[in-house]
Amino acid sequence: MSVERTAAAAETEALGARLASELDPGDVVLIAGALGSGKTTLVRGACRALGVAEPVQSPTFAIGRRYAGRVPVSHLDLFRLDALEREEPGLLDDYLTPDAVAFVEWPGGSAGGIELEPATGGRVIRIELRHAGGDRREVEVRR
C-alpha cells in the first residue's frame, strides 16, 4: 500500500498517468471516494497516458464508456447501482474484458452493497481518494 498526496486537479491527473504506466490489459482499477474527491480526474489522467484522445467524463448515467487508446479502456461508474443481482445479467461483461484496462468508480455502488471481483485474468488495484482540504487529496493505492 502507498499513500500519495496531491494539491490540485492537475496533480491528481498526473498521478493517474503515473499509475497507468504500470497497467496491462486485463487489469481492473477499483476507485472509491466521496463525491467530488477526484475519481474521474484520476481516471482522466490515466486515460490520457493510455492514449485516449476523446473527452473523458464520468459515466454515472450511462454506467460505462469504452475508449480507444493504445489498449482499449473501459470506464465504469456504479454509483446508481444497489446490487448487481437486480440488474440485467452480463451488464458489465462488455467492459470488464481481458483485452482492456478497466477503471471502476464506486465499485461497491452507492450503498456499498456490490461485491465486484472482476475475473479478467489481470490484477485488481484498489484506490481510495479522500478530501484533505481545499483542492488537496490523499490517494491510497493498494496493489
N, C-alpha and C positions, 0 to 999 in steps of 0.2 A: 504494500500500500504506500502511496505517496500523496502528499498534500501540496498543492500549488496555490499561489495567491495571484490574483490579477487586480489591477486598479482601474481598468477601463475596458469597454467593449472590444476595442482593437486588441488588447492583450488576451482577452478570452478567445477571440478568433485565432490569434497566433498560437495559443495553447492547443486549440482544436487541430490546427495544421501540424503541430509537432506530434500530437497523438496519432494523426492519420498516417504519418510516415512509418509507424510500427504495424499498420493493419494489412491484412491479407484477405483475399476473397474467402467468404465463409465466416469471417469474424463478425460478431454482433456486439455492439456497444450499447449498454443499457444506461440511460441517463435520467437520474432522479433530481428533484429540486423543486422548491416552491415556485409559484407563478412569478415570472419576471426575474428568475435567478440567472438566466443566460444560457439555458439549454439550447435553444435554436441558434444563438450566437456562436456557441461552441461548435455545433454541427455545421454551420455556415463556413467556418474556418477550415474544418476538416474536409468538407466537400470541395472547397477551392483547391486545397492541397491534393485532392484526388482527381483533379482535372475537370470538375463540374463548372461549366461556364454560365449556365442559366441561373436566374434568381432562386435562392433557397429560402423558402418561407415555411413557417410552422404548418404542418398538415393536420391541424386539430380537427377540422371539419371534414376532411377527405380521408382520414385515418392514415393514409400513406401516399408517398410520392416515390417515383423511381427516376433517377437521374443517370445520364450518360456521362462517364468520365473515363479515366484510364482503365477503371473497372466499373461495372455497374454499381450504383449506390442507391440503397433504399433508405428512406427517412420516414419513420412512423411516429405517430403521436397517439397514445392510447388513453388520453385524458377522459374522453367521453365514454369509455367502456367501464362497466362494473365487473363483468365476468365474461370470459371468453365462451363459456358454456351457453350463454344466452345469444351468442352471435352465430352467424352463418358458419358452418364448418369450413375450414380452409380459408377464412378471412385474411389471414396473414401469409398464406403459402406463397403468393406471388412476390412477396417482399423478402422473406427470410429464406434465401436460396444460397446454395454453396458457391455460386459464381459471383456473388455481390458482397460488398461490405454494407452492413445494416446498422443504422442508428435508431434507437427506440427511446423516444421521450415518454415519460410517465409509464415505465414498463409494468408497474403494478396497477395501472388505471387510476382514476381519481380517488377511489376509495381504498386503494392499496390491496384490492382483493384478487388481482390477477397474478397467477404464478406463471411467469414466462421463462422457460428454459429452452431456448431455441436449439434445434438439432441440425445445424448446418454443417457440422464437421469442423468448424473453426473454433476459435477462442471466444469466450464471453468475458467482456471487460465491463466493469461496473464503475460508473462515475456519479458522484453526488455533488451538486453545486449548492453553495449556501451564501446568502447575503452576508456581507461583512461591513455594511455601512456605505452609503453613497453608491458609487459605481464599483466598489471593491467586492470581490468574490473569493471564496475559499473553495477549491476544487479538489475533492478526494478521488483518487484513481486507484481502483483495485483490479489488478491484472490476474 
